[in-house]
Amino acid sequence: MNIHEYQASGLFRAAGIPVSSGDVAVTSDEAKKIAGRLGFPVVLKAQVLTGGRGKAGGIKVVKDELELVKQFTAIKNLTIKGYAVERIFVVKVLDIRKEFYLAITVDAVKGDAVVIASSAGGVDIEETAKTEPEQIHKFYLERKTQVDMKCWAEFRKGIFKDEKMGKQVDPVLQAMVKLFFEKDCSLVEINPLVIDGQGKLIAADAKVNFDDNALFRHPDIQELRDMKYEDTDELEAKENGLSFVKLDGKVGCIVNGAGLAMATLDVIKLLGGEPANFLDVGGSSNPEKVLNALKIILRNKKTKSILINIFGGITRCDDIANGLIEARKQLKFDIPLVVRLTGTNEKEAKEILAKAGISTFPTMREGVQQAVKLAK
Amino acid sequence: MSILIDEKTKLLVQGVTGRDGSFHTKKMLEYGTKVVAGVTPGKGGQQVEGVPVFNSVKEAKTKTGANTAVIYVPAKFAKDAMLEDIAEGIDLIICITEGVPVLDMIEVKKALDKSQTRLIGPNCPGVISPGKSKVGIMPGHIHILGPIGVVSRSGTLTYEVVYNLTMQGIGQSSCVGLGGDPIIGTRFIEVLELLEKDPQTKGIVMVGEIGGEDEQRAAEFIKKNVEKPVVGFIAGKTAPKGKRMGHAGAIISSGDNTAEAKIKCLRAAGVEVVDFPDQIPALFKAKLKI
């Protein structure tokens, strides 16, 4: 789960990480009040859950009220990578002397948390990682939940060359690591971490992502979710234990397992069709899931045929079959269903479907071929 | 021969009294797996499908000599279940549970490092050595004994591959589902090494997907260390690009993790990569003359 910069900035402030003062505004009047409090010039920062907003014109420095109103409206009218701007973070302009990069995330292959630091912070950090990898420094926590400060002090000398500056970084890093482990984050990132004219260290941006799997133990974090922001279909799917992504084609599909679902999309395309969605009903079956999956898929009016591709393991084919029958009763739809069921309780499932007059295809290729044909 | 599990596997089932745990205990027993114990704290003394239930792994291991554990407990209890197995010196843990928090897995990895225990999963279908033992949730009846080892990051896509092999009369030595989570106990290379050494295995299918760089690492390993023919399938060629935040992920894996990049690496390592799972059997028929 992702949160906005202004929310992350709030978490930083609470954790004791120095951030630039500011507040979030929905209207230009609110922005004017915040700017009045902070004193001009201020920065207006579009709050969208995607990267590259600076390059898209979503970050502007304004020096008076007139300019603020003009730029506020301009940013509000932006659509950044498909996302409308609803809120704008108004912060005090910093006197930036140097930009660093500091983050903590998980290195999955090593199975460890890792601090990533660079003296080349700023918008081009990813490019730097590719062209000058020696500028990127990694410090592994060795599967501990705290930083070994002795090792870190040695490590940071290569990045924060000035010892006085380095000493300011220590508590910031410790606070980041504490936040990372306490709230089950997948990322805590400051880019850039700046040194201002007075030689003070400040987080000029704040990014925090959370592990969806761990949200159950953080109700406070769940409340930060921007509901308006989520795709309603995708959110509804998530609430029902489904994984759904809308696509542009005509062949709807319901598949169990992400790997098979991706392979099904690939095969639809290879056989001349275009998938209308990705939908993984997940493991552990429940007839209700099929009903909810069909509800979501049927909302997409572009869908011309629906392929059910189930290979039962923990998902039992008869549960899926019962769900299909129930869905047909409740939802009443004309779009043709193409069913391919194999695996756990396959025989029982075929009997249930046969009684209802639904025939099944034995292989994925045949099922996909039929669904693609019906969508044309 | 086979890898990881066989007739000598004595299995204990954690979460045996739950819906999935009890159902799959029955299925594993029907397949012929030696399920010797179940563990659900507070339900010791009960029986599930004739299998005695114990309160702890320690008790189950002492009384039954179990050497392998399979985990069906809910995600929030999975870490403790794994840590309990590691503490008791279980040889092999197969964790089926999906949705285990990432930071929990770092703790588990830490414990694994100091032990002799091997972990498969989490969020995996398990392991099967056809005709000998099945530990997990895969449908047993689609497998037949034979010469092909299968290793995969996916669950149901593995079944799809196995089903196609079996339909063409080509059996399997062992099939291993590694699991779809970022942090898993065992990765491609370790299983490829086991399959390369296993005398029953004559050919290998590797099923990968987009994300991460494990397929690229596996390709390097295959080039240097695997003599047996390897056929690959990579899912996600048409998957929409995920929404991404922050830069750390990209910096960690500065490589290209698309399906195309993986396919290219595998082909360069001599792996034959197919477009459809149903193209795999014909390739082995030609390569192994079976």
Interface residues (C-beta under 8 A of the other chain):
Chain A: N2 L49 T50 G51 Y101 A103 I104 T105 V106 D107 A108 V109 G111 D112 A113 V114 I116 I125 E126 A129 K130 P133 I136 R143 F181 D184 S186 L187 E189 N191 K207 N209 D211 N213 A214 F216 R217 V245 L247 V255 N256 G257 A258 G259 L260 M262 A263 L265 D266 V267 I268 K269 L270 P275 F278 G282 G283 S284 F311 G312 G313 I314 T315 R316 T342 G343 T344 E346 T363 M364 R365
Chain B: R19 D20 F23 H24 K27 A75 K76 I96 E98 G99 V100 P101 V102 L103 D104 M105 I106 E107 K109 K110 D113 P125 G136 I137 M138 P139 I142 S152 R153 S154 G155 T156 L157 T158 Y159 E160 Y163 G180 P182 I183 R187 V207 E209 I210 G212 E213 D214 R217 F233 A235 G236 K237 T238 A239 P240 K243 R244 M245 G246 H247 A248 G249 A250 I251 I252 S254 D275 F276 P277 D278
